[in-house]
């Protein structure tokens, strides 16, 4: 019987899904080890210092992930070795500051502009890039990704706090990005939002996270209604400069399905009623900590046709009669109330609510 060739072994490996079985396969002989490396499409790296040792075995990777610190030279090697990469997940579990608090060691080098730019140049097929909490990533890296990765659909820059409006200007020229996360990118201003609303990206963007971007105001938020297909918007904790003026502009986004307005303390019933009336596709809304919202606004959802998830934690101006009306919303599945109200809502009323939807406390 003749030995199996690489092509035949590759076909066999397509039916091996368990990682332990693949590992056993690769240990049979050098040929099987080589074929395993050539057919491997994804990898999760726990020890980046070993990348120069093992990465050359895997030139056809499409998915690369690591949640620990990784240096620029290591990512430059990834760019050279794996040109077909499509998904890059570098979301960090802990920031350098958080790690130092636990470990007391400040000698870590983490990726920045050079490493990300090398990937943008070497891996033009990147479609999903996640860089959450990578504190050294700044404008140059983001501009490189926006200009060179024409298939980019998802970009997570959450807590990359060196990113500002100059990076947003490059992102605004993209005609492929559908998911964009700027959580806690506190240097972004109304100018950045105007760029998103008027650039090519306004035709493709479906999800936008601006939580904790506390320099934006009503002026910038009012521009977002130009993003014609936006389905998810998160403005939680963007500060007191967002009022009903911006809220009314948000209510004109008829395509919205998920909306988070948590802790926008200057939004009132005016905004909530407008959203209930105009956002007919809305499935989820979070009004946590919206102090000015009362039962008058919440009642407006009683006849909504698609709302499934309603969060009213830290909303204290709501009474039992308001709840009895809002739960008439036939599509409502879950409602979240502040746990401080639990002792004030009689058990029969809680049972009544649970007949219509699931009641949660937060």
N, C-alpha and C positions, 0 to 999 in steps of 0.2 A: 504494500500500500504506500503510495507516494505521500510525502509530507504536505500538510495544508499550506497554501500560500497566504500572503498577507491579506489579499482580498477576501478569501474564504474565512479567515479568522475574524476579519472585521464584521462579516455578516453574522458570525456566531455571537460576537460581542454585543450586537444590537439587541439580543435577547437576554442579556445579563444586566439586570437592573439593580440588584443588591450590591452595595459598595464593597462589602466584605468578600463577595464572590468575585468581583472584579479584581480585588487585591490578590486573591488566591490565583486567579487566572494569570496575572502579571508575574507571578513567582514561579511559573512552570519552567520557563526557559527565556533566553535573551530575545528570541523572536516574539514570543507572546508579550514580553515586557514592552518591546518596541511598538507592537500593534496596539496595546492598551494605551500607550502614550499618544499615538497618532489619532486614535478615535475618541479620546477624552474631550468632552465639550465644555465641562465646567470644573471649577476648582475653588475650594475655600482654604485660604492660607492662614494658618495659626502662628507660624514662625517665619516672618518675612526674611530673616537673615539667611534662611536656607534656600531662598529663591534661586540664586545662581547655581545651586547644586541640582535642583529637581526640575526647574521650569523648562529647560531645553527639551525635555521629553514630551512636552505638551504644546506643540506649535499651532494646533488647530483649535485652541480654546475659543469659545464664544462668550463664556461667562466667567468673570474673575471677581472674587469677594475676599475682603479681609476687614475685620472689625477692630484691628489693633494698629499701632503706629507702624508706618512704613515709610522708608526714605525715598527721596527723589531718584537716586541711582537705581534703586530696586524697581521703581515704576518705569524708568527709562528702559530697563532690561525687558520688562513686560511688553512695552511698546514695540521693541525690536523683535521679540520672540513670537508674539501673538498678534499679527496684523489683522486677523479676522475678528477680533474681539467686538462684541455687540453690547454686552452689559457689564458695567463697571460699578460694583457696589463697595464703596469705601466708607459707608456710614459708620461712624465711630461710636462705640458704646459709652466711653468716657472721654471727656476732654483731657488735655494735658494737665490742666489745673486740678481737675477732679482726681486724676491718677496720682498726682504728686501729693495730694492731701492724704491718700491712703498709703502710698509707698515711700514718700519723702525723697524720691529720686527725680532730679530734673535733667537728666542726661539723655533724654529721648529726642531723636530727630524725626519730625513728621513731615509728610509730603506737603509741598507748596506749589507755586507757579510752575517751576521747572518740570516736575514730574507729570503734572496734569497736561501741560503744554506738549510734552513729549508724546503722551498718549493721543492727544488730539491730532498730532501730525502723523503718528505711526499707525493709528487705528481709525481710519476715516469712516468705518461702518458702525461706530458707536451709536446706539439708539437710546440707551438708558444709562445715565450717570448719576450716582448718588454720593454726595460728598458731605453729608451732615456732620457737623462739629469739627470739620477739618479747618482749624483756626488759621493756618498759613495760606489757605487758598484765597487769592485776591483777584482783582479785575483781570490781570493779564491771562490767568488760567481760564477764566470764564469766557473772555473774548475769543481765545483760541478755540475753545469748544464750539462756541456759537458760529464762528466763521468756517471752521474746517470740517465739522461733523454735520453733514447735510441731512442725515437721517435721524438726528436727535429728536426724540419725542418726549423724554422725561428728564428733568434736571432738578435735583434736590440740592439746594444750597443752604438748607436750614442751619442757622447758627454759624455760618461763615461770615463773621462780622467785619471782615475787611472789604466785602463786596459793596459797591455803591452804584450810583446812577450811571456811571460810565460803562459798567458791565451790563446794566439793563439796556442801554442803548444798542449794544451788540445783539443781545437776546431779542430785542424788538424787531430786528431784521430777519429773524428766522421764520420760515414758513412751514415748519414741521413740528415745533414743540407743542405738546398738548397738556403736559403736566409740569407745573413750575412751583417750586417751594422756596420762599424767601423768609421763612420763619426766623424772627429775631435778627434779621439783617437790618440793623437800626440806622444804617447810613442811607438807606433808600428813602427818597422824598417824593413829593407830588410830581416832580419832573419825571421820575422813573415810571410812575403810573401812567402819566400822559403818553410816554413812549410806548408802553404796552398797549394802550388803548388805540393808538393811531398807526402802529407799525404792522408789518405783515403778520406778526404773531397773533394779532387780534382776530384773524380769520380762522385760526386753528386751536387756540387755547381753550381747554375745557375745565382745567382745575388750577386754581391760583390760591396759594397760601401766603398771607401777609401778616399772620399773627405776630404780635409784639414789634411790628414796624411802627414805632411810636412817633416818627417824624411826619407821617402822612396825615392829611387833613381832609375836610369835606371837599376841598377843591380837587384833590387827586382822586378820591373815591368817586366823585361825580363823573369822572371821565370813564370809569369802568363800564358804563352802560354801552360803550362802543364795541366791547368785546362780544361779538354777536352770538357765539355758541357756548358761552361760559356756563358750566353746569355745577361747579363746586367753588365756593368762595369762603375763605376763612379770614375774618378781620378781628379775631379775638385779641383783646388786650392791646389794641392799637392806640389807646389813650383818649383823653377828653376832647380832642380836637375833631373827633367825628361825632356829629350831631344828627338831628333829623334831616338836615339838608342833604347830607351824604346818604343817610338811610333811605330817603325817598328816591334817590338816584339808583340805589341798589334794587329797590322794589320794581324798577322798570326792566330789570334783567329777567325777561319772561322765560328764559331757558333754564334758570336755576333749579337744581334738584337738592343740593345740600348747602346750607348756609350756617356759619358760626359767627355770632355777634357777641360772644361772651365778654362780659366786663366792659362793654361800651356804655359807660354810666350816663351819657348824655343822650342816649336814644330813648324815645318815649313811645307811647301808644300810637302816635301818628305814624311812625315807621312800621310798627307791627301790623297795624290795620292795612296799610298800603301793601305790605308784603303778602298778607293773607288774601287780599283781593286780586293782586296782579301776578303773583308767582304761582300760577296754576299747576305747574309741574313739581312743585316743592315736595320733597319726601322727608327731609330732616331739617330742623332748625334748632339751634342752641342759643338760648337767651340768658344763660347763666350770668348772674350779677348785674343784669340790666335793671338798676334800681328804680327807674322812672316808669317801667312797664307795670301796668295794673291789669286787673281782670277785664277792663274795657277792651284792651288790646288782645288779650288771650282769647276772649270770646269770639273774635273774628275768625278763628280757625274752626269753629263749630261746624261750619258747612263746607269746609275745604274738601276737595275731591281726591287728593293724593297724599296728604301728610300722614306719615307713619311714625315719626319719632320727634317728640317735643321735649326739650330740656328747659326746666324752669327753676333750677337750683339757685339758691340765694336770691330768689324773687319773692318778696314778702308781702306785696300788695295784691294778693290773690286770695279770694275766699272760696268757700265750698260751692256757692251758687255758680261761680265762674267755672269751676272744675266740672260741675254737672253739665254745663253747656258745651265745654270744649270736648268732652269725651263722646259727644254725639257725632263727632267726626267719624264717619264709618270706616275710613281707611286707617285710623290711628291704631297703632299696635303697642307703642311704649310711650309712657310719660314719666319724666323724672322731676321729682319735687325735692325741695330742701328738707333734709332730715329734721331740722328744727321745727318744722310744721307738723311733724308726725303726731305729736302729743295733742295738737289742737284739732286734728281732723278725726271725728268720731269713727270708730271701727265700722259701723254700718256704711258710712260714706266710703271708706277704703274698700270695702267689699263691693260696693256699687261700682266704683271705678274699675276694679279688677274684672268686672263682668264685661266691660267694653274693651279694655286694653291692660297691658301689664304695668303695674305701678312700681316704680323704683324710687329709692331714697338716696340722696347724695349730700 
